[in-house]
Amino acid sequence: MTDTWSGDFYCVRCNDKRETQGEVVVGDNGRRMAKAVCPVCGTKLNRMLGKA
């Protein structure tokens, strides 16, 4: 079971905040990140959450 996080992600291509839902993964340095796809342009979005 994977954790999900829903909230605002900043899209670099659109230069706007997008409300979407993403999957939570733990990076190499121990930080949790939410990864999603922009619903408008399809760019990968990444949001740093906090230490796991």
C-alpha positions in Angstrom: 0.0 0.0 0.0 1.5 3.3 -1.0 0.7 6.6 0.7 -0.8 9.5 -1.2 -0.7 13.2 -0.6 -3.1 15.7 -2.1 -2.4 19.4 -2.1 -0.7 22.1 -4.1 2.2 21.4 -6.3 4.0 24.1 -8.2 4.3 23.5 -12.0 7.5 25.0 -13.4 6.2 24.9 -17.0 2.8 26.5 -16.3 4.2 28.9 -13.6 1.2 28.2 -11.4 0.1 26.1 -8.4 -2.0 23.0 -9.3 -4.2 21.1 -6.9 -3.6 17.4 -7.5 -2.9 14.1 -5.7 0.5 12.4 -5.7 2.3 9.3 -4.5 4.7 9.6 -1.4 8.2 8.2 -1.8 11.3 8.4 0.4 14.4 9.8 -1.3 18.0 8.7 -0.8 18.6 11.3 1.9 15.6 10.2 4.0 13.2 13.0 3.0 9.6 12.2 1.9 8.6 13.6 -1.5 5.2 13.6 -3.2 5.4 13.0 -6.9 2.6 13.7 -9.3 1.8 14.8 -12.9 0.5 18.2 -13.8 -3.2 17.8 -15.0 -2.8 20.7 -17.5 0.6 20.1 -19.3 1.7 16.6 -18.1 5.0 17.7 -16.5 6.2 15.7 -13.6 5.7 17.5 -10.3 7.7 17.0 -7.1 7.0 18.4 -3.6 9.3 18.0 -0.6 7.3 17.0 2.5 9.5 16.3 5.6 11.8 13.8 7.2 10.4 10.3 7.3 
